[in-house]
Amino acid sequence: MFSGKTSELMRRVRRYKLYKKCLVISYKGDNRYSSEAAIITHDRAELKAQSAYRLSEAENAAHSYSVIGIDEGQFFPDVVDYVERWANAGKTVIVAALDGTFQRKPFNHILQLIPLAEEVLKLRAICSHCHREAAFTHRLGDEKDVEVVGGAEAYTAACRACFRSLTWEKGQAAPLTERNRGPQAQRNPAVKTRSASGRAKQRQHEADENTPANTIAKTERRLSGLVLR
């Protein structure tokens, strides 16, 4: 969420509107910013749309348009069937959707669209916590249902590290400090011990090597090397 996918959908539809008839379909269950049929961005940019719970409800209207834009595509259970049908009929179909849930599990209908699409653009948001690029959505509440429509009051964008930290605080994941712990990481204390021991031996070796006799021997070896080359 908050990656600008609805804004990108609007930009493309408005460009096509210069010379083609465009139909925009919004999800009827999304009435966060308006009760009227429209798609609306988080910063309140608005574009009129036909609202529906299923794309089949827009089938009759779709015949009259060359371009169809679909917002919140992950919520339409028949998105794969109708997007493929309209595209095969020669229409340009643009779908703005989330590919994963707040649990980072796939929205299966959207993943099924990927091999059917000519173009796939994955947008990223800004992490609400550390301000790095964010690819994941963290739900603030404790609801378990996948379909919980909401904005900044219900979700935040999170990078990988912050997502792990936030879900651990809610008891849904391992602590952040444990997230990369594997067989190699588990051996780190022993590795550090060997490294410290190795450094001590190296320092002793260097001290021995720097005695006057050894210094002369090393110089002779270097000179011999130079002569040989």
C-alpha positions in Angstrom: 0.0 0.0 0.0 0.9 3.7 -0.4 3.0 2.9 -3.4 1.0 5.1 -5.8 -0.7 2.3 -7.7 -4.0 4.1 -8.0 -2.2 7.3 -9.0 -0.5 5.3 -11.8 -3.8 3.8 -12.9 -5.3 7.3 -13.1 -2.3 8.6 -15.0 -2.6 5.9 -17.7 -6.4 6.2 -18.0 -6.3 10.0 -18.4 -3.7 9.6 -21.1 -5.8 7.1 -23.0 -8.9 9.3 -22.5 -7.4 11.8 -25.0 -8.4 9.5 -27.9 -10.2 6.4 -26.5 -13.3 5.6 -24.5 -12.2 4.5 -21.0 -14.1 2.6 -18.3 -12.8 2.6 -14.7 -14.1 0.0 -12.3 -13.7 0.5 -8.5 -14.4 -2.0 -5.8 -17.7 -1.3 -4.2 -16.5 -2.3 -0.7 -13.9 0.5 -0.7 -15.8 3.5 0.5 -12.9 5.0 2.6 -13.0 8.4 1.0 -16.4 8.7 -0.7 -19.7 6.9 -0.9 -19.9 7.7 -4.6 -18.6 5.6 -7.5 -15.0 6.8 -7.9 -11.4 5.8 -7.4 -9.6 8.1 -5.0 -6.0 8.2 -4.0 -4.7 8.7 -0.5 -4.1 12.4 -1.3 -7.7 12.7 -2.6 -7.2 12.8 -6.3 -10.4 11.5 -7.8 -11.6 9.8 -11.0 -15.2 8.7 -11.7 -15.7 5.0 -11.9 -18.4 2.3 -12.0 -18.4 0.4 -8.7 -18.9 -3.4 -8.4 -18.3 -6.4 -6.2 -17.6 -8.6 -9.2 -16.3 -7.7 -12.7 -19.2 -9.6 -14.2 -21.4 -6.7 -13.1 -19.5 -4.5 -15.6 -19.6 -6.9 -18.5 -22.4 -5.2 -20.4 -20.8 -1.8 -20.0 -17.4 -3.0 -21.0 -18.5 -3.8 -24.6 -18.7 0.0 -25.3 -15.1 0.9 -24.2 -11.6 0.4 -25.6 -9.7 0.8 -22.3 -10.7 -0.7 -19.0 -9.0 0.3 -15.7 -9.6 -1.7 -12.6 -8.6 -0.5 -9.1 -8.1 -2.8 -6.1 -8.1 -5.8 -8.4 -7.1 -8.2 -5.6 -10.7 -7.9 -4.2 -12.5 -9.1 -7.4 -12.8 -12.9 -7.3 -13.4 -13.1 -11.1 -10.5 -10.8 -12.1 -8.6 -13.4 -14.0 -11.5 -14.5 -16.2 -12.7 -11.1 -17.1 -9.4 -9.4 -17.6 -8.3 -12.2 -20.0 -11.7 -12.1 -21.8 -11.5 -8.3 -22.3 -7.9 -8.4 -23.4 -8.6 -11.2 -25.9 -11.4 -9.0 -27.3 -8.8 -6.3 -28.2 -9.3 -4.0 -25.2 -6.5 -2.5 -23.2 -6.9 -3.6 -19.5 -5.0 -2.0 -16.7 -5.2 -3.5 -13.2 -4.0 -1.8 -10.1 -3.7 -4.3 -7.3 -1.8 -5.7 -4.3 0.1 -8.9 -5.0 0.4 -9.9 -1.4 -1.6 -9.7 1.9 -0.6 -8.0 5.1 0.9 -11.4 6.1 3.0 -11.4 2.9 1.0 -14.3 1.5 -0.1 -14.1 -2.2 -3.3 -12.8 -3.5 -3.7 -15.8 -5.7 -5.9 -14.2 -8.3 -3.4 -11.4 -9.0 -0.5 -13.9 -9.3 -2.4 -15.8 -11.8 -2.6 -12.6 -13.9 1.1 -12.1 -14.2 1.8 -14.8 -16.9 -1.1 -13.4 -18.9 0.1 -9.8 -18.9 2.2 -8.0 -21.4 3.6 -5.7 -18.8 4.0 -5.9 -15.0 5.1 -2.9 -13.0 5.8 -3.4 -9.2 5.7 -0.1 -7.3 7.2 0.4 -3.9 6.3 2.8 -1.0 8.4 4.5 1.6 8.8 2.8 4.9 6.8 4.6 7.6 9.4 3.8 10.2 12.9 4.1 8.7 12.0 5.9 5.4 13.8 3.4 3.2 12.0 1.8 0.2 9.2 -0.5 1.4 7.6 -3.5 -0.4 5.4 -4.8 2.4 2.2 -3.8 4.2 1.9 -3.9 8.0 -1.6 -4.0 9.5 -1.9 -1.9 12.7 -5.0 -3.7 14.0 -5.5 -7.3 15.1 -8.1 -8.3 12.5 -7.4 -11.7 10.9 -9.6 -11.3 7.8 -7.7 -10.7 4.6 -10.2 -8.2 3.3 -10.1 -5.2 5.7 -10.3 -2.0 3.7 -8.5 0.9 5.3 -6.0 3.7 4.9 -3.2 5.1 7.1 -5.3 4.5 10.2 -5.2 0.7 9.5 -2.0 0.1 7.6 1.6 1.3 7.2 4.2 0.6 4.6 7.3 -1.3 5.9 10.6 -2.4 4.6 11.8 -6.0 5.3 13.6 -5.2 8.6 10.8 -3.0 10.0 8.1 -5.5 8.9 9.9 -8.3 10.8 10.4 -6.1 13.9 6.7 -5.0 13.9 5.3 -8.4 13.4 7.6 -9.8 16.2 6.1 -7.2 18.6 2.7 -8.6 17.8 3.9 -12.1 18.3 3.8 -13.1 14.7 7.4 -13.6 13.9 10.9 -14.2 15.3 12.8 -11.2 16.8 14.5 -9.0 14.3 17.9 -10.0 15.7 17.1 -13.7 14.9 15.8 -13.2 11.4 19.1 -14.2 9.6 20.3 -16.7 12.1 21.2 -19.9 10.2 23.9 -22.6 10.6 26.7 -20.2 9.8 25.4 -17.5 12.1 25.1 -20.0 14.9 28.8 -20.8 14.6 29.7 -17.1 14.9 30.9 -17.2 18.6 33.4 -20.0 17.8 34.5 -18.2 14.6 35.1 -15.1 16.7 37.1 -17.0 19.2 39.2 -18.6 16.5 39.7 -15.2 14.9 40.9 -13.7 18.2 43.2 -16.5 18.8 44.5 -16.3 15.2 45.1 -12.6 15.5 47.2 -13.2 18.7 49.3 -15.8 16.9 49.8 -13.5 14.0 51.0 -10.7 16.2 53.5 -13.1 17.9 54.6 -14.3 14.5 55.2 -10.7 13.3 57.1 -9.9 16.5 59.4 -13.0 15.9 59.8 -12.1 12.3 61.0 -8.6 13.2 64.0 -9.6 15.2 67.3 -8.4 13.7 68.3 -11.8 12.4 65.0 -12.4 10.7 64.9 -8.9 9.2 68.2 -9.6 7.5 66.9 -13.0 6.2 63.8 -11.4 4.9 65.7 -8.7 3.1 68.0 -11.3 1.5 64.9 -13.2 0.3 63.4 -10.1 -1.2 66.7 -9.2 -2.9 67.0 -12.7 -4.2 63.6 -12.5 -5.6 64.3 -9.2 -7.3 67.5 -10.7 -8.9 65.7 -13.8 -10.1 62.9 -11.7 -11.8 
